Amino acid sequence: MIRAGAWLLVLTAPADTPETVFSAPEEHRLVEGIATDGDFIWLSSVLDRVIMANTTGMTGRFVMPRGTLHPMGLAWDAKRGWLWVATDCPDLPGVARCDSGALVALDRKGRLKAKVSPGSGFHPGDVSAERGRVFVSDAQNGAVYRLNGRKLDALIAPGVGRSAQGTALTPDGKSLVVADYGRGVAVVDLATKARTLLPMADGKPLRGIDGLVRAGDDYYTVYNGSSPASLIRFRVDRAAIDASVVHRGTPLNDPTQIAFDGKRLLVVADAGWPSASKPGAPPRGSGTVVAFPLK
């Protein structure tokens, strides 16, 4: 988990206090990814390789299939009925090193349906799926890939970006918006693969952002580059973005990923990365998911 230098946006209006919808059991304290089909909410528990599924107050779980690594980002693929999981070996105490991670697909029962990788040195962290189109990003080298059959096609080549995180299709489906932790927001033309960086109105990049999701014409992203963390809304306006802070601070203690269920934003508010990164220290995040209603 990367942390960037601090920056400041004007808080345009206070958000309603978010509602807590789920807190992970004690044994699952490092929670990274979140996805939803509008009913179920899936969460990835990184260290123990478990996917939790929560609905109407009930929680189930399944262990990642044999031959797969630690689950990171998640995305629900409504067209296929699959849960896509970015899997890797994060740099944490007790996690064995690996040469490469993979993008895997699971059905609702946790059975492996697909496993793809572009080759060695692939370390995926986030994934998005919309209209049957799947995209996965590499947090270590800035690459972004598009699923093409059973292969991954590079939209942004390794080394062009710095640390690619969340992705989201534009409303017309012709471009992909990419959150890069070190470079800021970019948009990629899916036909030509042309990449354009989108600064804020003051010309500065929006760095330090992690999960990303689109709701209508608005994009929502988690800023966790410094404390306090924030939920940010932005729109793409030609070759720039118009950004504002929706919510800052508690309960967004260590937020990571974000999902949209059609009515609410669901945010992993306290994942537990800081303590998990310390040798001998158990993760101390709450694994809490909070909801921000959209009016």
Helices and strands as residue ranges (DSSP letters): E 19-23, E 31-36, E 41-45, E 50-55, E 58-63, E 70-77, E 82-88, E 102-106, E 112-116, E 124-130, E 133-138, E 144-148, E 151-156, E 164-169, E 175-180, E 184-189, E 195-197, E 209-215, E 218-223, E 230-237, E 240-248, E 258-260, E 264-268, H 273-276, E 288-293
